[in-house]
Amino acid sequence: MEYIVSVNPYDGKPLEKYRIYSDGEIETVMERAESVFKTWKNEAVENRAGLLKNLAKALLKNKTNYAQLMTKEMGKPISQGIAEIEKCAWACDFYAKNAAGFLADDLIETEADESFISYDPIGCVLAIMPWNFPFWQVIRFAAPTLTAGNTVILKHASNVPGCGLALQELFKSAGYPEGSFQFILADHKQLESIIGNPIVQGVTLTGSEKAGRAIAAQAGKYLKKSVMELGGNNSCIVWEDADLDSHMDTMVMARMQNTGQSCIAAKRFIVVEAIYEEFLMKFRNKVHSLKSGDPMDNQTEIGVMAREDLAKTLAQQVKRSVDKGAKVLFGNNQSGSYYEPTILTEVVPGMPAFDEELFGPVAAIVKAKDREEAIALAANSKFGLGSMLFTEDITSARKIIGDIPDGAFFINEMVKSDPRLPFGGTKTSGYGRELSMEGMLEFVNKKTVYIKK
């Protein structure tokens, strides 16, 4: 019998011990999901959406407890954990207001007496979710997917099992039928049999490129609809006319939020030569002022990374970049799961700091001779999640939107997810979209209905 032990990354102390589900128990979970789907799919959309209001209230009522749980399991600064729960409630409110409109039949004029697109649920969807935003990543998928009439099985990251159980109880307490949202403790060996089971009709994963390739291959093998939200190496482009005083806090937050453990974080700062020295000075000063410490302290801005092995991996990526010529301007000290906020300069293509995703509080600074080179460097990546550009020249910025081959392009703001806007990437950052109407319609059958009397 195998177990998972959750560990507090700040002090290294064990938290809880959890038993991995047997194959038989997982089969029971899937059968329960299929059984409840038969009635849940026929529930009025307005009634399903109404439960989202209960969910939002429960999230806000328990936000401190949920934030503390996240902090204990993966080290998120607690103030950021509370903000995460509040964002979850926002997403629930958004879909409560808009679900009926998103799912309404779409009338199409043809020679028929009546023709339209019906948006029908497909059944049980397996969600494989990461540890870095353990509530938000789940809610942003589950809220629209359940409201569309599907059922959900959640396989959460192995270091946040407490969050997975808390989410299951959250949906139950909000009035969702037993079996509509279920959490399982499963290992990677069990996932293929779950994906291959006829009960599971779709798979969504948020995680690394490596995990995405493996799960997408399995989903493809069994011809299951899939959505992949994978890694990113987002560029923060700074043109020579950028208002650094107005936007420096945003730029630093774009890299250091969640201790740098975010797929949409700004990882490569591509700065035009004319403003490079001024940017470097102001960026360094701001990073230096960030408060590191106990993630349970409301004043802490930089906590610890989620696991010590992740911090060691980051240290190796930095070392390999330095070996290739990058310079450490600030930081680069690791102790256990803590990694000091770090700034690397003289970063160029061919270094891990430019080519790879550095999933932690390390900012890679790249100098570009002009605007054109900055855009070319930004596009020079196998990833395509998002880019941001800081400039006062909005007219010119609009003209290069098509030159950014990413899923998102933000001007004078950090790339961030918003319930009202679709979220997803291109290239090795994955495919499919979450959030907005597009996210709700990912796991529905867009059925053509043609009626001739």
C-alpha positions, 0 to 999 in steps of 0.5 A: 500500500503506497502513501503520499506524505505532504511536507511544509517546504518552509520548515521541512516538517511532515504535515499529513499522510495520505493513502493512494487510491487502489485501482478498484477505488478509482474505478468506483470513482469513475462509475459514480461520475458516470452515474451522476452525469445522467441526471446532472446533464439534465439539470437546468443551466440556471440551477447549475449556475446558481450553485456557483454563487454558493461556491463563491460564498464558501470560498470567501468565508473560508479564504483564510483557512484555504490560504493557510493550507496552501502556505503549509503545503507549497509555501505560497506567501499567505497574502497571495494565497488569500488573493488567490481564493478571492480570484476563485470567487470572482471566477465563480461569480463571472460564470454564474452571471454568464453561463446561461448565455454562453450555453444558449443555442446558437441559431443559424439561418439555413434552408431548414425550418430551424437550425442551430448549434446545441452545446451539450456536455460530454461527460466525465472530464479528468483534470490533472492540476499543478501545485503552484496555484492549487485552488485557482487552477482547479476552480478556473477549469471546474467552474465552467466545466461543471456548469456546462453539465459535465462531471469532474475527477481531479488528480491534483499534484502530489505535494498538495493533497490537502488542497485536493481534499479541501476542494472536494469538500468545498463543492460538496458543501456548496450543494453539488451532487455527490460524484459530480466533483471528486478528488483522487490520489493516484500515481502516474502509472494509474493515469493511462488506465484512467484516460483510457477508460470509456467513462472519461471523455476529456482530459485537461492538464496544467503543468510542465511541457514534459507532463503535457507531452506524456498526457497529450500522447495518452489522450491522443491514443484513446482519442480523448478531447484534451486541453494542455496549459503548459510552461512558458518563458514569457518576455517582458519587452521594455522600449526606450520610452517606457515609464519605468517609475509608473510600471516598475512595481508591475514588472517586478511583480510579473517575475516574483509573484508566487516566488516566481513559480508561475507559468505566465511570469515574466522570465526574460526582460528584453530591454532596449539599449537606450533605457537599459542602465536606468531599467537595471538600476530601478529593477535591482532596487525594487527586487532588493526591497522585497521582503523574504521570510516566513510565508505565514507572515502577512508582510512576506513577499518572497516565501520558499519554493514548493520543494527543495529539489525545485530550488536545486534545479533552478540553481543548476540552471543559473549555474549553467547560464553563468558558465556560458557567460551570464553575470549575477547582478543580485542574489543567487543564494539557495538554502533548502527550499529558499531561493533568493530573488536573483537577477542575471544580466548579459543573458543571450540565446543559447543559455538556459536562462534564455532558452528554458523556463526558470520556474523560480525567482530569477529574472534574466535581463537581455539587452536589445539594440532597438525595438525591432531586435527586442521583438525578434528576441521575444519571439525567439522561444519554443514557448508561446504563452504570453508577452508583455510590452511597456511603452508610451507608443501605443500606436506602434505597439498595436502594429506589432501584435501580429509579430508576437506568436503567443496566446496573450499580448499585454501592453503596459500590464503583466500577463495575467489570467482573467475570467473574462478573457481566454487563457492559453498558449501556442507552440510548446506552451500547449493548446486549447483555452480556459476561462471566458466563453471559450473555456466553457465551450472546450468540453462540450459537444457543439452539436448541429441540429437541423429541423425540417417540418 
